[in-house]
Amino acid sequence: MLLSILNLLKPSSWSVLLSLLIVNPSVGAESTLNPELAYKLHYHVTFEPEREGASVAISIEKGELLKTIEFANSHSVYSDIRATGKLTQKDKRVTWELPKGKARLTYFVTLTNERSPGKYDARVTKDWALFRGDDLIPAVTVAEVPGAHAVATLEFVLPTSWDSVETGWPRKKANTFIIDNPERLFDRPIGWMIAGDFGSRRANVAKTDIAIAAPKGENFRRMDALVFFNFVWPEIAKAFGKTPEKLLVVGAGDPMWRGGLSASNSLFLHSDRPLVSENGTSPLLHELTHMVTRISGVQTETTNDDWIAEGLAEFYSFELLYRADGMTKARRSKIIKNLGKWGADVTHLRKTKSTGPITARAVVLLDDLNQEIKKRSNKKYDLDDVTRQLMEKRKVSFDDLKAATEKLIGSDVETFKSALLK
């Protein structure tokens, strides 16, 4: 891991658990990581197409810096689990007590996954594999020496007939990638990955390395997507204030799931999904907004603020096109009008998960908010400034949206008086 500046908590106990499932982006007093507490973490992945999965070996150089590693195996996708040190498997939980010095854990993972009957969000065929690293490497909870941190790499061994592999992480050499997430001390290779016989198109746009990849014969329009990014990308950087170092977009046709799915450094889009839909919104920019902002809604027993994340993603899916001169003002107005019609029967935004009509109605409300912010601030601020604040929190509620807006233009925001938010 790079010597990133993080807020390192000083636990009073050596066995305090640092959950890798929970990422806290907020930082207080900063300190640099101690290089003496760094340990090499290497993921070695060997694809086995005939078993629709892969054999994985996790090697750690200094086991004494880590006391235990624990992960769930509730669906039994991990099998033949073995390790040096002590390994305990109970109630669908795996606990690994590491030995001092070199430590190693191995297992087989089934990658092909049927999201709904006949539709897959991950597949391994004899010619290629398309999946997320989140499924390859389980989310773990680690007990470690305070300040211990990984220097992580991910290496793939491909079948002889397979050509290459691509991930959303920087390539170190050949089929090895550098895994460096400043928000985690124990780096985990998440995001979309593709391997085997696939085609790709690449470009560096505004300091972001972009790769568009799909298995050969899947009719995914790679060059179309790359050209699309070239003219929209500057607006993405202006709106959100930052862009990723690397972006991987993968696609495939049936029987892959017919939709879009985003991760932290990559996204998937079905081959049949257009870059821009007939209603003027862009499925690609919708998922990209999710990926870059990483905003999600808080859910409680009585409220669900999923509408904020979905509404923002859909709003920017056409707004960024408009700003890039990809559509006229009249077309933008027509999009808003049609979304209003689609969500006309919605009476409340905060009760259920954001379905199509709820998302449509949320976009209209967010557009009203954008106009109010610009008017009350004499165009000094707009919805981008609110979104950038929410990006710092990631998991957001209506109260967070309200606070971010009031910080810019003061209280008594007319848009928030809507019955949709009661």
VOGU-3710 file (C-alpha; in Angstrom, 3 decimals, decimal comma):
1> mllsilnllk> 0,000/0,000/0,000  1,215/3,504/-0,763  2,101/5,633/2,234  -1,253/7,371/2,157  -2,241/9,746/4,892  -4,913/8,195/7,047  -6,448/8,682/10,441  -5,089/5,731/12,415  -7,060/4,961/15,523  -4,998/4,034/18,598
11> psswsvllsl> -6,800/1,021/20,056  -6,138/0,140/23,676  -6,307/-3,543/22,945  -4,138/-5,500/20,499  -7,152/-7,471/19,372  -9,451/-4,610/18,413  -11,313/-5,584/15,276  -10,997/-3,395/12,245  -13,983/-4,158/10,063  -13,264/-4,017/6,357
21> livnpsvgae> -16,969/-4,051/5,590  -17,337/-0,553/6,989  -15,418/2,224/5,311  -15,174/5,536/7,153  -13,998/8,268/4,808  -13,900/10,952/7,500  -10,496/11,764/8,930  -9,337/13,663/11,974  -5,734/14,027/13,106  -3,566/12,682/10,319
31> stlnpelayk> -0,432/10,569/10,528  1,639/8,705/7,983  1,743/4,932/7,903  4,766/3,320/9,494  6,743/1,389/6,829  8,001/-0,996/9,526  4,407/-2,174/10,014  3,880/-2,917/6,322  3,397/-6,507/5,199  3,192/-8,058/1,734
41> lhyhvtfepe> -0,270/-9,334/0,811  -0,493/-11,346/-2,408  -3,600/-12,765/-4,054  -2,886/-15,580/-6,507  -5,857/-16,583/-8,684  -5,948/-19,589/-11,019  -9,014/-19,837/-13,243  -10,723/-23,220/-13,626  -13,341/-22,776/-16,377  -14,525/-26,387/-16,174
51> regasvaisi> -15,591/-25,729/-12,566  -16,919/-22,212/-13,316  -14,649/-20,650/-10,746  -11,109/-20,160/-9,542  -8,604/-21,424/-7,005  -7,348/-18,618/-4,778  -4,270/-18,416/-2,563  -3,846/-15,511/-0,131  -0,240/-15,159/1,057  0,858/-12,847/3,863
61> ekgellktie> 4,509/-12,168/4,575  4,313/-11,226/8,284  1,560/-13,210/9,965  2,534/-11,766/13,352  1,104/-8,391/12,308  -2,332/-9,974/11,886  -3,958/-11,934/14,685  -7,106/-13,251/12,961  -8,978/-12,958/9,700  -12,689/-13,856/9,635
71> fanshsvysd> -15,237/-14,018/6,806  -18,718/-15,360/6,065  -19,431/-18,393/3,894  -23,218/-18,354/4,222  -23,873/-19,541/0,655  -20,994/-22,038/0,626  -19,404/-20,469/-2,462  -15,974/-21,004/-0,869  -14,892/-24,632/-0,647  -11,785/-26,727/0,053
81> iratgkltqk> -10,620/-24,051/2,509  -7,148/-24,710/3,953  -4,610/-22,607/5,834  -1,404/-22,550/7,797  -1,978/-21,695/11,450  -5,386/-22,521/12,930  -8,548/-22,650/10,800  -12,049/-22,841/12,289  -15,282/-23,208/10,316  -18,483/-22,863/12,335
91> dkrvtwelpk> -22,007/-21,613/11,591  -21,023/-20,557/8,065  -18,183/-18,413/9,476  -14,508/-18,989/8,740  -11,887/-17,866/11,272  -8,188/-17,995/10,459  -5,618/-17,550/13,235  -2,393/-16,692/11,442  1,009/-18,131/12,331  4,076/-15,931/12,683
101> gkarltyfvt> 6,097/-15,341/9,548  4,685/-16,561/6,249  0,965/-17,358/6,319  -1,211/-18,811/3,559  -4,923/-19,423/3,027  -6,297/-21,293/-0,010  -9,805/-22,071/-1,272  -11,899/-22,615/-4,383  -14,619/-20,085/-5,229  -17,555/-20,583/-7,566
111> ltnerspgky> -17,885/-17,397/-9,630  -20,857/-18,042/-11,942  -23,908/-16,554/-10,240  -27,552/-16,516/-11,337  -28,991/-13,158/-10,222  -32,515/-14,137/-11,346  -33,804/-17,150/-13,303  -31,762/-17,378/-16,495  -29,914/-14,074/-15,855  -26,355/-13,896/-14,523
121> darvtkdwal> -24,360/-11,113/-12,885  -21,182/-13,210/-13,098  -20,189/-15,957/-15,539  -17,296/-18,235/-16,285  -17,365/-19,983/-19,670  -14,735/-22,066/-21,443  -13,585/-18,902/-23,259  -13,932/-16,088/-20,736  -14,810/-14,942/-17,221  -16,740/-11,818/-16,222
131> frgddlipav> -17,189/-11,196/-12,487  -16,511/-8,895/-9,550  -13,494/-9,088/-7,270  -15,980/-8,734/-4,405  -17,043/-12,329/-5,183  -13,506/-13,573/-5,758  -12,164/-12,366/-2,396  -14,573/-12,336/0,564  -15,118/-9,270/2,720  -13,169/-9,918/5,896
141> tvaevpgaha> -12,863/-8,678/9,446  -9,284/-8,428/10,666  -7,673/-8,173/14,097  -4,268/-6,608/13,534  -1,419/-4,842/15,268  -2,242/-1,104/15,445  -0,868/0,585/12,341  -0,245/-2,613/10,384  -1,026/-2,200/6,698  -0,739/-4,165/3,484
151> vatlefvlpt> 1,305/-3,756/0,324  -1,003/-5,772/-1,912  -0,850/-7,336/-5,362  -3,247/-9,496/-7,369  -1,900/-12,085/-9,825  -3,855/-14,224/-12,294  -2,928/-17,541/-13,911  -4,937/-18,014/-17,106  -5,810/-21,161/-19,064  -3,455/-21,592/-22,032
161> swdsvetgwp> -6,192/-20,643/-24,518  -7,046/-17,377/-22,735  -5,412/-14,147/-23,889  -5,467/-11,610/-21,082  -7,132/-10,162/-17,989  -8,251/-6,645/-17,077  -9,360/-5,017/-13,820  -10,080/-1,537/-12,517  -6,705/-1,548/-10,713  -3,334/-0,327/-12,094
171> rkkantfiid> -1,348/-3,021/-13,865  2,067/-3,792/-12,372  3,201/-6,219/-15,060  1,687/-8,901/-17,299  -1,261/-10,343/-15,328  -0,376/-8,738/-11,977  -2,143/-5,677/-10,560  -1,431/-3,266/-7,702  -4,229/-3,201/-5,112  -4,082/0,054/-3,162
181> nperlfdrpi> -7,142/1,446/-1,396  -6,202/4,293/0,982  -9,438/3,728/2,905  -8,408/0,228/3,981  -5,362/-1,114/5,758  -6,012/-4,674/4,493  -6,465/-4,111/0,764  -9,132/-6,162/-1,011  -9,384/-6,279/-4,835  -12,981/-5,283/-5,521
191> gwmiagdfgs> -14,712/-4,164/-8,715  -15,433/-5,688/-12,122  -12,886/-7,951/-13,813  -12,745/-9,703/-17,178  -10,438/-12,447/-18,417  -10,072/-14,729/-21,414  -10,841/-14,056/-25,064  -12,085/-10,455/-25,048  -11,626/-7,263/-27,019  -10,861/-3,843/-25,564
201> rranvaktdi> -10,474/-0,185/-26,474  -8,360/2,147/-24,363  -7,631/5,847/-23,960  -6,316/8,317/-21,404  -8,880/11,079/-20,948  -8,177/13,952/-18,539  -5,684/11,849/-16,516  -7,983/8,825/-16,284  -7,006/5,554/-17,955  -10,211/4,219/-19,503
211> aiaapkgenf> -10,630/0,651/-20,737  -13,798/-0,625/-22,424  -13,844/-4,432/-22,632  -16,209/-7,246/-23,584  -15,935/-10,892/-24,612  -15,547/-11,250/-28,373  -18,832/-11,839/-30,156  -20,961/-10,137/-27,482  -21,822/-7,152/-29,718  -20,757/-4,594/-27,107
221> rrmdalvffn> -20,012/-1,269/-28,815  -16,638/-0,551/-27,242  -15,558/2,264/-29,555  -18,918/4,010/-29,231  -18,519/4,087/-25,457  -14,937/5,354/-25,666  -15,888/8,240/-27,980  -18,839/9,007/-25,683  -16,501/9,342/-22,691  -14,116/11,616/-24,588
231> fvwpeiakaf> -16,609/14,453/-24,897  -18,483/13,955/-21,599  -15,501/13,369/-19,286  -14,558/17,061/-18,749  -18,086/17,706/-17,451  -17,802/14,744/-15,091  -14,629/16,242/-13,618  -16,260/19,669/-13,230  -19,399/18,304/-11,590  -17,828/15,943/-9,072
241> gktpekllvv> -14,452/17,550/-8,512  -12,497/14,343/-9,064  -12,242/11,422/-11,414  -10,777/7,947/-10,843  -7,207/7,095/-11,826  -8,516/4,155/-13,839  -11,948/3,134/-15,109  -12,960/-0,252/-16,499  -16,266/-0,648/-18,321  -17,263/-4,226/-19,150
251> gagdpmwrgg> -20,229/-5,534/-21,104  -21,805/-8,708/-22,439  -25,097/-9,909/-23,873  -27,560/-12,583/-22,779  -27,695/-14,474/-20,507  -25,977/-11,727/-18,509  -28,341/-9,587/-16,448  -30,066/-6,910/-18,575  -29,043/-3,768/-16,814  -26,124/-1,836/-15,376
261> lsasnslflh> -24,151/-2,491/-12,211  -21,467/-0,184/-10,821  -18,536/-0,785/-8,491  -15,937/1,547/-6,978  -13,582/1,543/-9,978  -15,601/-0,119/-12,733  -19,062/-0,831/-14,093  -21,014/-3,366/-16,128  -23,522/-2,594/-18,867  -25,505/-5,152/-20,846
271> sdrplvseng> -24,788/-5,107/-24,596  -28,409/-4,271/-25,416  -28,469/-1,187/-23,208  -27,983/1,998/-25,275  -25,467/4,695/-24,414  -28,428/7,094/-24,447  -32,025/5,871/-24,109  -34,923/7,177/-26,192  -36,077/9,198/-23,170  -32,780/11,124/-23,245
281> tspllhelth> -31,175/9,606/-20,152  -27,939/7,630/-20,323  -27,664/4,213/-18,594  -23,875/4,489/-18,895  -23,696/7,895/-17,199  -26,214/6,742/-14,580  -23,894/3,918/-13,497  -20,826/6,128/-13,825  -22,386/8,662/-11,439  -22,920/5,891/-8,904
291> mvtrisgvqt> -19,294/4,814/-9,358  -17,709/8,248/-9,018  -19,913/9,684/-6,249  -20,372/6,403/-4,310  -23,449/7,952/-2,690  -26,061/5,601/-1,241  -29,195/6,265/0,787  -29,740/5,599/4,485  -32,467/3,057/5,221  -34,317/2,757/8,538
301> ettnddwiae> -37,447/0,930/9,675  -39,627/3,891/8,687  -37,751/5,659/5,876  -35,702/4,791/2,803  -33,570/7,503/1,226  -32,484/5,415/-1,752  -34,220/8,073/-3,873  -31,325/10,476/-3,275  -28,645/8,246/-4,835  -30,882/7,033/-7,655
311> glaefysfel> -32,284/10,489/-8,314  -28,818/12,049/-8,529  -27,566/9,280/-10,830  -30,531/9,759/-13,189  -30,307/13,556/-13,029  -26,650/13,559/-14,054  -27,302/10,900/-16,692  -28,758/13,624/-18,928  -27,459/16,788/-17,248  -23,840/15,918/-18,074
321> lyradgmtka> -24,838/15,324/-21,706  -26,586/18,680/-21,791  -23,546/20,470/-20,380  -21,323/18,752/-22,962  -23,577/20,127/-25,723  -24,927/16,669/-26,415  -28,493/17,976/-26,371  -30,412/21,247/-26,588  -32,094/23,102/-23,739  -35,458/22,209/-25,284
331> rrskiiknlg> -34,546/18,505/-25,187  -33,478/18,799/-21,547  -36,801/20,426/-20,664  -38,670/17,661/-22,465  -36,770/15,018/-20,465  -37,773/16,663/-17,186  -41,385/16,936/-18,349  -41,560/13,274/-19,348  -39,968/12,138/-16,085  -42,596/14,183/-14,275
341> kwgadvthlr> -45,337/12,315/-16,144  -43,755/8,960/-15,350  -43,634/9,768/-11,632  -46,980/11,587/-11,507  -48,621/8,952/-9,300  -45,802/8,955/-6,721  -46,944/10,500/-3,444  -43,875/9,847/-1,299  -40,180/9,437/-2,039  -38,980/8,041/1,286
351> ktkstgpita> -41,077/4,932/1,895  -39,729/2,261/-0,437  -36,718/1,405/-2,564  -36,393/3,803/-5,487  -38,293/2,151/-8,340  -38,491/3,730/-11,815  -41,400/6,101/-11,081  -39,910/7,123/-7,717  -36,532/7,832/-9,324  -38,259/9,838/-12,075
361> ravvllddln> -40,126/11,945/-9,514  -36,920/12,380/-7,498  -35,174/13,810/-10,568  -37,876/16,463/-10,975  -37,524/17,442/-7,312  -33,713/17,593/-7,587  -34,002/19,750/-10,705  -36,279/22,120/-8,760  -33,688/22,157/-5,973  -30,924/22,913/-8,473
371> qeikkrsnkk> -32,870/25,884/-9,819  -33,610/27,179/-6,312  -29,958/26,917/-5,264  -28,806/28,834/-8,339  -31,458/31,524/-7,884  -30,845/32,095/-4,157  -27,054/32,139/-4,567  -27,055/34,318/-7,709  -25,611/31,338/-9,603  -22,679/30,995/-7,219
381> ydlddvtrql> -23,780/27,461/-6,298  -25,797/24,648/-7,833  -26,603/20,986/-7,183  -22,979/20,021/-7,920  -21,888/21,767/-4,728  -24,431/19,770/-2,719  -23,403/16,517/-4,396  -19,722/17,056/-3,600  -20,620/17,491/0,071  -22,653/14,281/0,027
391> mekrkvsfdd> -19,737/12,452/-1,613  -17,748/13,037/1,572  -20,387/11,207/3,624  -21,404/8,595/1,010  -24,179/7,052/3,136  -26,665/9,907/3,206  -30,147/10,729/4,455  -32,627/13,475/3,675  -31,255/15,347/6,706  -27,791/15,248/5,104
401> lkaateklig> -29,192/16,579/1,824  -31,003/19,313/3,698  -27,930/20,276/5,746  -25,672/20,389/2,667  -28,134/22,660/0,869  -28,700/24,973/3,835  -24,945/25,356/4,228  -24,946/27,013/0,808  -28,152/29,063/0,736  -29,528/29,129/4,282
411> sdvetfksal> -32,690/27,677/5,778  -36,305/27,721/4,623  -35,622/25,871/1,365  -38,867/25,876/-0,581  -38,184/22,603/-2,420  -37,951/20,715/0,856  -41,485/21,708/1,800  -42,794/19,262/-0,795  -45,344/16,688/0,439  -43,141/14,060/-1,243
421> lk> -40,672/14,423/1,630  -43,056/14,362/4,579
//
